[in-house]
Amino acid sequence: MRVDLVGLGAVGAGYGSRLLAAGIDVQVVVDPQRAERYRGQSTVVNDIPYVFPIAEPSDEPAAVAIVAVKSPALAEAIELLRPRVGADTVILSLLNGIDSEVTLSQAFPQATVLLALTVGIDAVRHDRQVGYTSLGRVLFGEATNTGLRSAAVQRVAALFDAGGIVYDVPADMRQQLWWKFLINVGVNQVSAILGAPYATFQTDGSPAREAMIAAQREVIAVANAEGVALGERDLDAWLSVLAGLGPDNYTSMAQDALAGRPTEVDIFGGRVSALGRQHGVPTPVNDLLVQLLRAANGLPPRQYS
């Protein structure tokens, strides 16, 4: 099967290198300017160089399209994929947040868009070099996955089996998507403000860890108001994952902040704060994190109605 990959950052290169090494037809979909820069050049993943094929125009839709960009680049990714998605294409979004699948479904009503997330990956990118201690696992599926797996889920499972990518198909994928949202809202935002690696959050009772947990408990409250069954057990599950991450590695948002790039604050704390206003749930920790991160990005204060 042909796999179209949009996004050759830490996540895209990490998983894409596994697929490429397994002999799978992976094509990286980029704009013409990037195509000229990327063509024939290596992307080094854990000290191994990979030359990713750059996608050529094709009348044949992709079997699977993996979107692994940051949220501000989603609109561009959609336009790049538009001529390459057909009725039989399965789209997997590895973006952060809880809204990208809705956007992709609206853009490609003819295709099948699965819910997906990554957890436990600590990949870091510096220019064309990517390094990781753990690739974690990919969770994906329909909103609910009970009984026989759908044809789309089976296709992606077969792809990951071939590439040696660890995955799971949870019974309640929507709940799992919110669990990843809980993770990002806490550790990504606080690590971005502090410019701190995972080690800063791995000590029980540390101020950074407590700030992370406070932001995450607000996600639990908002999720419950949305009808999603998040609870303290989900927070404990995250802390178990956190303990196994490379202590010297950084979240994607901390990497962006340290490099002076815009952060995804509006899809993390901004989304929590907006939903909190909608449901009458107080979100003071996320309100503050949003204003601090927007100030660091040189943006005006966020106004909530």
PLY file of the C-alpha trace (Angstrom):
ply
format ascii 1.0
element vertex 305
property float x
property float y
property float z
element edge 304
property int vertex1
property int vertex2
end_header
0.00 0.00 0.00
1.11 3.59 -0.54
1.38 5.70 2.58
1.39 9.49 2.22
3.11 11.24 5.12
2.64 14.95 5.76
5.05 16.24 8.38
8.66 15.12 8.73
9.27 16.46 12.22
10.09 14.38 15.28
6.87 12.34 15.23
6.59 11.94 11.46
10.24 11.01 10.99
10.21 8.68 13.98
7.30 6.54 12.78
7.99 7.12 9.09
11.52 5.73 9.43
10.11 2.50 10.85
7.76 2.12 7.88
10.46 3.02 5.37
12.91 0.53 6.90
10.26 -2.19 6.55
10.10 -1.61 2.79
6.71 0.12 2.81
6.00 2.65 0.06
6.13 5.87 2.12
5.97 9.16 0.25
6.45 12.50 1.96
3.99 15.13 0.74
5.47 18.64 0.80
5.14 21.93 -1.03
7.41 22.57 -4.05
9.88 24.68 -2.07
10.43 21.99 0.57
10.54 19.33 -2.12
13.61 20.96 -3.63
15.32 21.09 -0.22
14.37 17.56 0.82
14.88 15.62 -2.40
17.90 13.33 -2.10
18.80 14.54 1.40
18.88 12.30 4.43
16.83 12.63 7.57
18.89 11.10 10.36
16.86 9.16 12.94
18.78 7.78 15.92
22.01 8.11 13.92
20.65 6.19 10.91
20.18 8.19 7.67
16.91 7.75 5.79
16.16 9.20 2.37
12.40 9.65 2.29
10.89 9.61 -1.22
9.22 12.90 -2.07
5.71 12.40 -3.41
5.17 12.90 -7.11
1.76 13.85 -8.55
-0.46 10.77 -8.67
-3.93 9.93 -9.90
-4.03 6.99 -7.50
-5.28 7.91 -4.01
-3.18 6.90 -1.01
-4.22 3.83 0.94
-3.27 5.58 4.19
-2.50 9.26 4.80
-0.68 10.12 8.03
-0.83 13.75 9.12
1.96 14.60 11.58
2.22 18.39 11.46
1.68 20.99 14.16
-1.81 22.44 14.43
-1.03 25.77 12.69
0.04 23.79 9.60
-3.11 21.66 9.36
-4.80 23.85 6.74
-1.72 23.64 4.50
-1.53 19.86 5.03
-5.14 19.52 3.91
-4.46 21.37 0.66
-1.37 19.24 -0.03
-3.38 16.07 0.49
-6.51 17.16 -1.34
-5.63 15.63 -4.76
-4.27 12.46 -3.09
-7.27 11.40 -0.99
-10.02 9.19 -2.36
-13.04 7.27 -1.11
-10.83 4.36 -0.02
-8.21 6.46 1.80
-7.81 6.07 5.55
-6.55 9.22 7.29
-4.69 9.07 10.59
-4.06 12.36 12.41
-1.18 12.42 14.90
-1.78 16.08 15.79
-2.18 17.24 19.34
-5.52 18.48 20.63
-9.07 17.18 20.32
-10.27 18.84 17.10
-8.05 17.86 14.14
-10.11 14.81 13.20
-13.25 16.94 12.94
-11.44 19.36 10.63
-10.08 16.53 8.48
-13.49 14.84 8.27
-15.02 18.09 7.03
-12.25 18.51 4.44
-12.40 14.89 3.24
-15.96 13.59 3.65
-15.23 10.86 1.08
-12.46 9.30 3.21
-12.35 7.50 6.56
-10.77 9.59 9.32
-9.80 7.58 12.39
-9.16 8.98 15.85
-5.51 8.63 16.82
-2.85 9.74 19.27
0.70 8.94 20.28
1.76 8.34 23.86
5.17 7.73 25.41
7.15 9.14 22.46
10.00 11.45 23.45
11.46 12.20 20.02
13.40 15.45 19.59
14.30 17.12 16.29
17.31 19.34 15.55
17.29 20.43 11.90
17.29 17.16 9.88
18.27 14.99 12.86
15.76 13.21 15.08
16.56 11.28 18.23
14.40 9.38 20.67
14.65 7.09 23.67
11.12 5.76 23.17
8.65 5.80 20.29
5.92 4.83 22.73
2.81 3.56 21.02
0.01 4.75 18.75
-3.59 4.46 19.92
-6.13 4.63 17.11
-9.54 3.49 15.96
-13.12 4.48 15.43
-14.77 6.46 18.24
-15.78 3.10 19.75
-14.11 -0.22 18.95
-16.04 -3.21 20.20
-16.50 -6.48 18.39
-14.97 -6.84 14.95
-12.53 -4.15 13.86
-13.58 -2.01 10.91
-11.81 -2.43 7.57
-10.05 0.93 8.08
-8.75 -0.10 11.50
-7.58 -3.44 10.13
-5.67 -1.68 7.35
-3.77 0.57 9.75
-3.13 -2.33 12.13
-1.61 -4.35 9.28
0.55 -1.36 8.32
1.86 -0.95 11.87
2.43 -4.68 12.23
4.57 -4.59 9.09
6.52 -1.58 10.36
7.02 -2.86 13.89
5.13 0.08 15.38
3.57 -0.64 18.76
-0.14 0.20 18.83
-3.43 -0.40 20.58
-7.07 -0.11 19.52
-8.96 1.01 22.65
-12.64 0.26 23.11
-13.35 3.95 23.85
-11.08 5.97 21.58
-12.76 9.29 22.35
-11.90 8.88 26.02
-8.30 8.08 25.08
-8.11 11.19 22.90
-9.10 13.25 25.92
-6.52 11.40 28.03
-3.78 12.52 25.62
-5.28 16.02 25.79
-4.92 15.87 29.58
-1.25 14.94 29.15
-0.49 17.75 26.72
-2.35 20.44 28.59
-0.30 19.74 31.70
3.24 18.77 30.79
3.53 20.58 27.45
2.41 23.95 28.73
4.36 23.96 31.99
7.50 22.60 30.31
7.24 25.31 27.65
7.05 28.05 30.28
9.99 26.62 32.25
12.05 25.46 29.26
12.39 22.23 31.20
12.95 18.55 30.27
10.92 15.58 31.52
13.26 15.16 34.52
11.74 18.31 36.04
8.37 16.54 36.26
9.52 13.09 37.34
10.10 13.89 41.01
7.04 13.44 43.20
6.02 16.69 44.90
8.19 18.99 42.78
6.64 22.42 42.05
6.66 21.78 38.28
4.92 18.42 38.73
2.29 19.97 40.99
1.62 22.77 38.48
1.25 20.15 35.72
-1.20 18.11 37.79
-3.24 21.19 38.71
-3.72 22.01 35.01
-4.62 18.39 34.28
-7.26 18.24 37.00
-9.01 21.12 35.24
-9.05 18.99 32.07
-10.74 16.20 34.05
-13.43 18.61 35.24
-14.05 19.97 31.73
-14.05 16.48 30.21
-16.66 15.32 32.70
-18.82 18.30 31.74
-18.42 17.18 28.10
-19.60 13.69 29.02
-16.14 12.11 28.82
-15.23 9.73 31.66
-11.81 11.03 32.69
-10.72 10.63 36.31
-7.84 10.29 38.74
-6.99 6.84 37.34
-6.19 8.51 34.03
-3.88 10.96 35.78
-2.16 8.04 37.51
-1.78 6.28 34.14
-0.04 9.36 32.75
2.33 9.54 35.72
3.33 5.92 35.04
4.11 6.81 31.41
6.00 9.93 32.49
8.30 7.88 34.72
9.55 5.95 31.67
10.36 8.92 29.42
13.93 10.03 28.76
14.66 12.53 31.56
16.81 14.77 29.35
14.27 14.97 26.52
11.75 17.76 26.01
8.09 17.97 25.07
7.33 19.25 21.58
5.95 22.47 23.05
9.09 23.07 25.12
11.16 22.51 21.97
9.07 25.13 20.17
9.37 27.61 23.03
13.15 27.17 23.33
13.52 27.64 19.56
11.38 30.79 19.60
8.64 29.17 17.50
4.91 29.74 18.11
3.39 27.25 20.53
0.10 25.33 20.41
-1.23 27.09 23.50
-4.61 27.92 21.97
-5.46 24.26 21.31
-4.34 23.26 24.81
-5.05 25.70 27.65
-7.03 27.94 25.35
-9.41 25.09 24.55
-9.73 24.13 28.23
-10.50 27.70 29.21
-13.08 28.13 26.44
-14.84 24.88 27.35
-14.69 25.82 31.00
-16.52 29.08 30.26
-19.06 27.15 28.19
-19.83 24.69 30.98
-19.35 26.99 33.97
-16.25 25.07 35.12
-13.50 27.23 36.69
-10.11 26.88 34.95
-7.80 29.39 36.72
-4.59 27.40 36.21
-5.06 27.07 32.46
-6.22 30.68 32.20
-2.89 31.76 33.69
-0.81 29.35 31.59
-2.48 30.65 28.43
-1.73 34.27 29.25
1.91 33.49 30.14
2.48 31.50 26.95
0.78 34.06 24.76
2.93 36.77 26.34
6.05 34.70 25.63
4.93 34.44 21.97
4.38 38.20 21.79
0.61 37.74 21.44
-2.11 39.85 23.06
-3.96 38.43 26.10
-6.62 35.86 25.25
-10.14 37.13 25.80
-12.81 34.65 26.89
-16.52 35.33 26.68
0 1
1 2
2 3
3 4
4 5
5 6
6 7
7 8
8 9
9 10
10 11
11 12
12 13
13 14
14 15
15 16
16 17
17 18
18 19
19 20
20 21
21 22
22 23
23 24
24 25
25 26
26 27
27 28
28 29
29 30
30 31
31 32
32 33
33 34
34 35
35 36
36 37
37 38
38 39
39 40
40 41
41 42
42 43
43 44
44 45
45 46
46 47
47 48
48 49
49 50
50 51
51 52
52 53
53 54
54 55
55 56
56 57
57 58
58 59
59 60
60 61
61 62
62 63
63 64
64 65
65 66
66 67
67 68
68 69
69 70
70 71
71 72
72 73
73 74
74 75
75 76
76 77
77 78
78 79
79 80
80 81
81 82
82 83
83 84
84 85
85 86
86 87
87 88
88 89
89 90
90 91
91 92
92 93
93 94
94 95
95 96
96 97
97 98
98 99
99 100
100 101
101 102
102 103
103 104
104 105
105 106
106 107
107 108
108 109
109 110
110 111
111 112
112 113
113 114
114 115
115 116
116 117
117 118
118 119
119 120
120 121
121 122
122 123
123 124
124 125
125 126
126 127
127 128
128 129
129 130
130 131
131 132
132 133
133 134
134 135
135 136
136 137
137 138
138 139
139 140
140 141
141 142
142 143
143 144
144 145
145 146
146 147
147 148
148 149
149 150
150 151
151 152
152 153
153 154
154 155
155 156
156 157
157 158
158 159
159 160
160 161
161 162
162 163
163 164
164 165
165 166
166 167
167 168
168 169
169 170
170 171
171 172
172 173
173 174
174 175
175 176
176 177
177 178
178 179
179 180
180 181
181 182
182 183
183 184
184 185
185 186
186 187
187 188
188 189
189 190
190 191
191 192
192 193
193 194
194 195
195 196
196 197
197 198
198 199
199 200
200 201
201 202
202 203
203 204
204 205
205 206
206 207
207 208
208 209
209 210
210 211
211 212
212 213
213 214
214 215
215 216
216 217
217 218
218 219
219 220
220 221
221 222
222 223
223 224
224 225
225 226
226 227
227 228
228 229
229 230
230 231
231 232
232 233
233 234
234 235
235 236
236 237
237 238
238 239
239 240
240 241
241 242
242 243
243 244
244 245
245 246
246 247
247 248
248 249
249 250
250 251
251 252
252 253
253 254
254 255
255 256
256 257
257 258
258 259
259 260
260 261
261 262
262 263
263 264
264 265
265 266
266 267
267 268
268 269
269 270
270 271
271 272
272 273
273 274
274 275
275 276
276 277
277 278
278 279
279 280
280 281
281 282
282 283
283 284
284 285
285 286
286 287
287 288
288 289
289 290
290 291
291 292
292 293
293 294
294 295
295 296
296 297
297 298
298 299
299 300
300 301
301 302
302 303
303 304
